[in-house]
Amino acid sequence: MATAAPPLPRARVPHLDVGAGYRELRGEIDAAVARVLASGRYILGEEVEAFEAEWAAACATSHAIGVNSGLDALTLALRALGVGRGHEVVVPAHTFIATWLAVSAVGATPVAADVDGRTGNLDPAAAARSIGPRTGAVVAVHLYGRPADVAALRALGPPLIEDAAQAHLASAAGRPAGGLGRAGAFSFYPGKNLGAFGDAGAVTTDDDVLADEIRLLRNYGSRAKYAHDVPGVNSRLDPIQAAILRVKLRHLAAWNRRRAQIAARYRDGLTGLPGLTLPAPDGPDSPAWHLFVVRHARRDALAAALAADGIETLVHYPVAPHRSGAYRAAATGAMPEAEAWCRECLSLPIGPHLRDADVEAVVAAVRRCCG
Ligand SMILES: *Cc1c(COP(=O)(O)O)cnc(C)c1O
């Protein structure tokens, strides 16, 4: 009797298993949530204060202020610095659009500068050309978890704000992200290296005055109940999310080490494949490996071939902010490096719970597709 050839074993590798952190820590997380529910304290309070102290310590900054999202962290940092209508803010042309939206939210104008072809991070020389008399700040993104060239960017003059939404515990010259400029903005969106189970964010800074202003702004501009000193907003970190983040923070360094191990294996297994560009080497900095992003001239074909092999990939990001509907009307010059990233970048699966067998399946599939 003729038998059909057995089907090839198919890897089923998601880009990120976002629920795996909960499954690993279910007991601790359930206990932390129950503690908040039983406390009767559902807005700010000691869980938020404890997380803020722990996050500031992790980032080696004097302050961390918990807010509602990464976008709000950026927006409130800009507002507290006095950036608003009439100002320009230099932003990278290759980033998640929230970097730009924060500038728009305070009434200032985002001015795009092109990125480095090797790293995808803001190019200090391009940023320098974008600075003018109305520049209120420069926002640098530590894209994919790799620290931007903060020394060169700080030297440009305007206050440097870090968009550290992808860079939890990344470090440059031994200092963690969040403490590399005047203020750092973090997102704890579920898919980030440190993720809540909903929206959450924080601003870090060593500047006492700035920290005080952000605390004021996030809570209706109020220090004492019904005394409203400035027209603030409601952007408070939720205590349930703070309690969850406190549990997960204890595992973040180990999770980041696992990400670095996966990145090293990818580098090892994928070096030298025709047409495939791997992330630039780390140099002296320590990336958080939020994403492992390769480049290929036939990116969409590679993604389709990997999908057929059961490997899920994503594109961070397919459209540069200045090409999106939100900013199409703005006059932005050519951004050739940013646009090349948008055309060619592809994010391979990476995450602290990705198993060795899955990593090997990704390596084998990429080798097959590019070989
Ligand atoms: C995730 C992200 C943000 C926005 O964070 P939210 O918490 O979703 O508002 C901003 N900038 C970058 C680079 C991001 O990756």
The ligand as an SDF file (V2000), in Angstrom:
LIG
                    3D

 15 15  0  0  0  0  0  0  0  0999 V2000
    5.8190   51.8170   22.1980 C   0  0  0  0  0  0  0  0  0  0  0  0
    6.4700   53.0600   21.7900 C   0  0  0  0  0  0  0  0  0  0  0  0
    5.9650   54.3220   22.1470 C   0  0  0  0  0  0  0  0  0  0  0  0
    4.6120   54.5380   22.7250 C   0  0  0  0  0  0  0  0  0  0  0  0
    4.3060   53.8800   23.9030 O   0  0  0  0  0  0  0  0  0  0  0  0
    2.7740   53.6720   24.3200 P   0  0  0  0  0  0  0  0  0  0  0  0
    2.8670   53.1770   25.7140 O   0  0  0  0  0  0  0  0  0  0  0  0
    2.1720   52.6920   23.3780 O   0  0  0  0  0  0  0  0  0  0  0  0
    2.0990   55.0110   24.2470 O   0  0  0  0  0  0  0  0  0  0  0  0
    6.7220   55.4390   21.8400 C   0  0  0  0  0  0  0  0  0  0  0  0
    7.8840   55.3410   21.1950 N   0  0  0  0  0  0  0  0  0  0  0  0
    8.3920   54.1630   20.8130 C   0  0  0  0  0  0  0  0  0  0  0  0
    9.7130   54.1300   20.1130 C   0  0  0  0  0  0  0  0  0  0  0  0
    7.7000   52.9790   21.0750 C   0  0  0  0  0  0  0  0  0  0  0  0
    8.2160   51.8030   20.6780 O   0  0  0  0  0  0  0  0  0  0  0  0
  1  2  1  0
  2  3  1  0
  2 14  2  0
  3  4  1  0
  3 10  2  0
  4  5  1  0
  5  6  1  0
  6  7  2  0
  6  8  1  0
  6  9  1  0
 10 11  1  0
 11 12  2  0
 12 13  1  0
 12 14  1  0
 14 15  1  0
M  END
$$$$
